[in-house]
Amino acid sequence: MTKNILILGANGQIAKIVVDILANTDTKITLTSLHARPEKSIKSLDATKEENLVRALKDIDIVYANIGAEGRQKNAANALVNAMHTAGVKRLIWVATIGIYNEIPTETVDIWRNILGTPDNENTYMGDQAAAARRIEESQLDYTIIRPNELTDDNKMQQLNVQADPHEKIIGGPITRTSVAEFIAQLLLNPEQHIAESIAISSTK
């Protein structure tokens, strides 16, 4: 049966790869982003506007959100959770980052914190991401939160470490956007997997 997928953040690099992977599958994809790109069939949709999200969710089976904008994660998560409850859409795949549970290894945690801030400070990128994840985890949705390790642009597939315990220290290395996109695409095609889990994905060292 055809899966109707709504993508939030379709202008992002990972989302573009996901769309290419799903091109010849039994999926119907609606592409949205804050900034429309009509030549790419990407419609404008502000993910912090609940009423707009409710309209966009009509006939949708799965939402894949890859927003990644600093200062908008918590607001977008709150609006999206409310809109999905209103629209009766249950399945959400939300991309965050490692570090929102203080799970970064001791030897690199200071580097991450200097760049992205801390999970307990919502005014930082990391804190905004953490607050968004908490909102999703407290919802009644069938969610999966995906937390990629440091991203690279190498166009190659990697062997992955997949860690389902959010408080387990990250044991893998940097991961290509291609590998992340493949993981997301497979989850979109098999949405019964990893429900109510926060998954860290890294390359095997």
Secondary structure, 3 states (H helix, E strand, C coil): CCEEEEEECCCCHHHHHHHHHCCCCCEEEEEEECCCEHHHCEEECCCCCHHHHHHHCCCCCEEEECCCCCCCHHHHHHHHHHHHHHHCCCEEEEECCCCCCCCCCHHHHHHHHHHHCCCCCCCCHHHHHHHHHHHHHCCCCEEEEEEECCEECCCCCCCEEEECCCCCCCCCECEEHHHHHHHHHHHHHCCCCCCCEEEEEEECC
